[in-house]
Amino acid sequence: FRAEVRLPDGTVPPSFSPADSIVAAGIVENLCDRDLPYVTSTTCLVESATISSGVAGGVTWMDIPGCGEAVTEHTVPAADLTENSFTVGSLPPGDHTLTIRFGASEVESIGFGVR
């Protein structure tokens, strides 16, 4: 499981500019040589994505997809990944943290800067 912040073309720069359109992603990676199931308690792979900013950690951006209430098996392909991405857009300068809550309650975070 991982959280990733990137540009729309998929590149991950060392830092972002205030003009960049940012994409947030929750990624489930499979390093095995066979497909693996990932079971969630809703129809979503990712239940929420939140970006907080500054020392106090105030929420700058959040997306909560409309998930159906059904146990769902997602297939993570062999030696590949599956993801849910969200268009964030631009953010103000500063230090930010992306937190992804996956559908079976796993949580991953990553810090990044906008300079």
C-alpha positions, 0 to 999 in steps of 0.5 A: 500500500502506498500514497503517491503525489504526482503530476498528471503525466505520472512524474513525481517531482522533488517538489511542486510549484503553486501552478502545478495541477497535482494528482493524489493516488492510493496504490495497492501493489502486488510483487507476486507472480500471480493475481491477488485479491484485495477485499474491501468492506465497500465498493471502493479501493480507496475510502478517502484522500486528504491533504493537510497543511502546516504544523497544525495539520489543517485540512486543505483538500479532501475527496471521499468517493461515493462508495456502495455498501457491499463487500468487494473483491478487487484484483491486483494483477501479478507484478503490477498494481491497481490504484484510485487517483484523484485530481487535486489541482493546485495547492498553496506553497508550504509543506503538505501531507497526503493521507490515503485511507484504503477500503479495508482500513489501511492508512498510508501517508506521504509528505511533499512540498509546494515551493 
